[in-house]
Amino acid sequence: MRIEEELKLDFQDVLIRPKRSTLTSRSEVDISREFVFRHSERKYRGVPVIAANMDTVGTFEMAQALNRYQLATALHKHYGEAELASFFLKLPEASAVFYSMGITTEDYEKFCRVKKQVGDAIAYVCVDVANGYTKSFVDFLHKLRDAHPQITIMAGNVVTGEMAEELVLDGADIVKVGIGPGSVCTTRKMTGIGYPQLSAIIECADAAHGLGGLICADGGCTSPGDLAKAFGGGADFIMLGGMLAGHDECMGEVVEQDGARKLRFYGMSSRTAMDKHAGGVANYRASEGKEVLLDHRGPVENTVQEILGGVRSACTYVGAHKLRELSKRTTFIRVARQLNEVFGQS
């Protein structure tokens, strides 16, 4: 047993210090990014925000809506082969839509069958597991990279710099960072495992960038200001679940409660998700997610405008003309937790 004494931070522990700026309007800020991925060598240009591959959020409808704003979507992995093939064959060429998969033999064989039907229409793949520290996950990443060298691979989740480095060297173009920060994730409560998300982003970004890799901050963002902090900490992409949930483009049961329309939203390790997709919680494990009811929020475009407007505004406060400049212009100020609670930022 050992204890790390170094301070680790979450989004609510900091604010961004304002700096002198020559910007006169938020409209002058370019919040798109351009990347050339280390392994696939594909070029990307877009707004680096990704809808999470949760079955209530990572939908075909969400992908179509976000594509209009150059945002990306990681589709959930429970669509059928015919549905996936039909969708990818109709997808506009410049779209950033991730095919999501686990690491089982069935997952890989399903991917190969869909890929055979659609060819290069699948340009992005998200290899998603709860625990990115296992040998089986790394072995699968090698297998996928060797078989499909031209595909851009996002893989995770991890939270430490040394594992981010390993995944980049093992074939990941983008390392997915985050264990336990999601709004409907209970991994920290159920297992005691986790890492404060802002520190995880800072440390993993430093590690991945040194090798030419990129990171995607996955979980913990509850407001546009949190996205600004994540980008300021070095995140290249940000994945959103709860912030995009409850919209017209989402799937999930609609519930009437006290005369209001609600939508069910749940973690993919929750009992609800496992009952739906795996026939229940296996007798050797426990649920590590929860279910909540969200107010119906209408079209996602309104939320997208709020998110992008908030990030643009953050850039103007620190003088960043482009999103890629934000991390270089960011100075974090630590804020006492007690003050956060007083001002409702907890």
BELDA-V409237 format. One record per pair of residues at least 24 apart in sequence whose ideal C-beta (glycine too) atoms are under 6 Angstrom apart, sorted by the first residue. I is the first residue (numbers start at 0). J is the second residue. Records with the same first field share a line. If there is no record, write none. Layout:
# BELDA-V409237
I: J / J
This chain:
# BELDA-V409237
7: 195 / 198
8: 195 / 197 / 198
9: 195 / 196 / 197
10: 197 / 219 / 225 / 228
11: 339 / 344 / 345
13: 331 / 333
14: 332 / 334
15: 231 / 329
16: 330 / 332
17: 316
18: 317 / 318
20: 315 / 318
22: 315
25: 311 / 312 / 315
28: 311 / 314
29: 321
30: 310 / 311 / 322
32: 322 / 323
36: 151 / 172
37: 172 / 211 / 212
38: 170 / 172
39: 149 / 150 / 151 / 172
41: 151
45: 69 / 95
46: 70
47: 236
48: 237
49: 73 / 236 / 238
50: 243
51: 238 / 240
52: 99 / 125 / 127
53: 240 / 267
55: 244 / 249 / 250 / 251 / 264
56: 240 / 243 / 244 / 249
58: 250
59: 86
60: 248
61: 248
62: 96
64: 248 / 299
66: 94
68: 303
71: 95
72: 96
73: 97 / 99 / 125
74: 99
76: 100
77: 276
80: 112 / 113
83: 113
84: 113 / 116 / 117
87: 117 / 120 / 121
88: 117 / 120
90: 120
97: 123 / 125
98: 124
99: 125 / 127
102: 128 / 136 / 139
123: 151
124: 150 / 152
125: 153
126: 154
131: 155 / 156 / 157
137: 169
140: 169 / 170
141: 169
144: 170
153: 215
156: 217
158: 194 / 199
160: 202 / 203 / 206
163: 203 / 206 / 207
164: 206
167: 207 / 210 / 212
173: 213 / 215
174: 207 / 214
175: 215 / 217
176: 200 / 203 / 214 / 216
177: 217 / 218
180: 218 / 219
181: 218 / 240
182: 241
183: 265 / 266 / 288 / 289
184: 266 / 288
185: 287 / 288 / 289
186: 287
189: 285 / 287
197: 232
200: 229 / 232 / 234
201: 232 / 233
204: 233
223: 306 / 309
226: 310
227: 310 / 313
230: 325
231: 325 / 326 / 329
233: 326
244: 293
245: 293 / 296
246: 296 / 299
247: 298
248: 299
260: 295
261: 292
262: 293 / 295
264: 291 / 293
265: 290
